[in-house]
Structures are given as structure tokens and as C-alpha cells.
Amino acid sequence: MHLVLAMEDILVTPAKCGSTHVFAVDGRAGSGKTTLAHELFLALAHDRSVTVVHLDEVYDGWENALGKSLTQSLHALLVDLSEGKPHWLPIFNWSTKSFDSSKEILPCDLLILEGVGSGQSIVREYASASVWLDVEAEIGLQRVLARDGESIVENMVQWQIDEDAFFAHDKTRENADFILTTT
């Protein structure tokens, strides 16, 4: 089945997050999550309100990205939306290495969360669907370095270790509603 058609079908079912349907797009770095989230936005936003949250804006730097801060931020966002309330999402500034701004996320028809950790268990409680994108580690690393530059190679090597541990503990792939391969 075509993914967009499947998502359209899901959008006519009751939402699990108040009136907001939540789709999580997760997978290893470099798997194509941002691209897929954008494609879903383009395909699904024609007659409904759609918001995309990129977790790159929410991570607490490299070392603490996949920790309690992310889980707490996502949980607070989803609780507010489930209650029909707007949420001020703290935004991480990678230059200053601090949370120095926030973005208002309003209840909407569809919230697309994309990034490593977007399909974690706390999100699955509120999500209408989760998508996992498979990519081989080396291909993902090559894609990220081509996009963001060789200067982050050490961070990315550690990131791959951290994401593997996170995914193994959370069983993110095993709990995804859809699994797509991008290699």
C-alpha cells in the first residue's frame, strides 16, 4: 500500500492526542526522515492544518540529545496538545549550545514529529502512526557527512553508538507501524 494513502486512511480515525493526529518518522541518522516528513507534509496539508517538528531543534546538544530532556519535551508537548492547549517548545541553538528560544506549537489536524527518537514509547502512546526508515549505518553516516560536513565526523560516530543503544532499549523499530528501506 502506498504510504500516503495509508496515512489518509489513518487520518479519518479518531486521534489519540486530543484532536491532533501524530505521525512519528524515526530511524537512524541519514535515513531520510526529514525528506519523508516534508513529502508527507506536502501530500497531507492540502485540506488540513499540519505542523512538522524537527527534533534537531529539540535535542539538548550532542551528548544529551537522546536523554530525559527529549522525552520530557515530547511528553509535555503531547500532553498539551491532547488537552487542546498550545505548547511552547524550547528550541536548542547549536551555536550557543543552549535552549535560547521557543516555538509555539498549536493543536492541529496533524503533527509530524521527525528525528531520531520521535517514535519512542512516550510518543507511541499518543501517535496515530509511526514510520521507521531503515538505512545501513555506513550509508547513513556518509549521507550526514555529505550534508553537514566532515567537521562533525567524531560527533556522528558517537551519535551512531548512542542511537543504536537508544533504539535497542526502546524497541523503536519493532514497534513501528510502517518500516521502509531507503538503501
C-alpha positions in Angstrom: 0.0 0.0 0.0 1.2 3.5 -0.8 2.2 5.3 2.5 0.3 8.5 1.8 -2.9 6.5 1.1 -2.4 4.6 4.4 -1.9 7.9 6.2 -5.0 9.3 4.7 -6.9 6.3 6.0 -5.5 6.8 9.5 -6.5 10.5 9.4 -10.2 9.6 9.3 -9.9 7.5 12.5 -10.1 9.1 16.0 -6.9 10.8 17.1 -5.0 9.6 20.2 -3.8 13.1 21.1 -6.9 15.2 21.6 -8.0 16.3 18.1 -4.4 16.1 16.8 -3.2 13.1 14.9 0.5 12.5 15.5 2.8 10.8 13.0 6.3 9.9 14.1 9.1 9.5 11.4 12.1 7.8 13.0 15.2 5.9 12.0 19.0 6.2 12.0 20.7 9.5 11.1 20.8 9.8 7.4 17.9 7.6 6.7 15.7 10.3 5.0 13.4 11.2 7.9 13.4 15.0 7.0 12.7 14.3 3.4 9.9 11.9 4.2 8.3 14.3 6.7 8.4 17.0 4.0 6.8 14.7 1.5 4.1 13.8 3.9 3.5 17.4 4.7 3.1 18.3 1.0 0.8 15.3 0.4 -1.4 15.8 3.5 -1.5 19.5 4.1 -3.8 20.4 1.2 -7.0 20.4 3.2 -5.9 20.2 6.9 -3.6 22.0 9.3 -0.2 20.2 9.5 2.8 21.1 11.7 6.2 19.5 11.4 8.6 19.4 14.4 12.2 18.6 13.6 13.9 17.0 16.6 17.2 18.6 15.6 15.6 21.8 17.1 14.8 20.0 20.4 17.9 17.9 21.1 20.0 19.1 24.1 23.3 19.1 22.1 25.2 16.1 21.1 25.8 14.5 24.5 22.3 14.7 25.9 20.2 14.6 22.8 18.6 11.2 23.4 18.1 11.6 27.1 15.4 12.6 29.6 15.3 16.1 28.2 14.0 14.9 24.9 11.5 12.5 26.4 10.2 15.2 28.8 9.9 17.8 26.0 8.0 15.5 23.8 5.7 14.3 26.6 4.9 17.9 27.6 4.1 18.8 24.0 1.8 15.8 23.6 0.0 16.3 26.9 -0.7 20.0 26.0 -2.0 19.1 22.5 -4.1 16.2 23.9 -5.7 18.8 26.1 -6.3 21.1 23.2 -3.8 23.6 24.5 -0.9 25.3 22.7 2.6 24.4 23.7 5.8 26.5 23.8 8.5 24.1 22.7 12.1 25.0 23.8 14.4 25.3 20.8 18.1 24.4 21.0 20.7 26.8 19.5 23.6 24.7 18.2 25.8 27.8 18.0 25.4 28.8 21.6 24.8 25.3 22.9 21.8 26.3 24.8 18.0 26.5 24.7 17.6 30.2 24.0 14.2 30.4 22.3 10.9 28.6 21.9 8.3 27.9 19.2 4.6 27.8 19.7 3.0 24.6 18.6 -0.8 24.8 18.3 -3.2 22.0 18.2 -3.6 21.0 14.6 -5.1 18.2 12.5 -1.7 16.5 12.1 1.6 16.9 13.9 4.5 15.2 12.2 7.5 14.5 14.5 10.6 13.7 12.7 14.0 12.8 14.0 15.9 10.1 15.9 13.8 9.4 19.0 10.5 10.7 17.5 9.0 7.2 17.7 9.9 6.5 21.2 7.5 4.8 23.6 6.1 8.1 25.2 5.2 9.3 21.7 3.7 6.0 20.7 1.1 6.4 23.4 -0.2 9.5 21.5 0.7 8.6 17.9 -1.7 7.6 15.3 1.2 6.0 13.3 4.9 5.6 13.4 7.2 5.1 10.5 10.7 3.6 10.7 13.2 4.3 8.0 15.9 1.6 7.6 19.4 2.6 6.4 22.8 0.9 6.8 24.9 2.7 9.3 27.7 3.5 6.9 25.4 4.8 4.3 23.6 7.0 6.9 26.9 8.3 8.1 28.0 9.1 4.5 24.8 11.0 3.9 25.0 13.1 7.0 28.7 14.0 6.4 27.9 14.9 2.8 25.0 17.2 4.1 26.6 18.6 7.2 30.4 18.4 6.6 33.3 16.3 7.7 33.8 18.5 10.8 31.2 16.5 12.7 32.6 13.1 12.0 33.6 12.4 15.6 30.2 13.6 16.9 28.5 11.4 14.3 30.5 8.3 15.2 29.4 8.7 18.8 25.9 9.6 17.7 25.6 6.3 15.9 26.6 4.4 19.1 24.1 6.5 21.1 21.2 6.0 18.7 21.9 2.2 18.5 21.7 2.0 22.3 18.5 4.1 22.4 16.8 2.1 19.7 17.7 -1.2 21.3 16.4 -0.1 24.6 13.2 1.5 23.3 12.5 -1.2 20.6 11.5 1.7 18.3 11.8 -0.3 15.0 10.0 -3.3 16.4 7.1 -1.1 17.4 6.8 0.9 14.2 3.6 0.7 12.2 5.4 1.0 8.9 9.0 0.1 8.0 10.6 1.5 4.9 14.1 0.8 3.5 16.0 3.8 2.0 19.0 1.9 0.7 
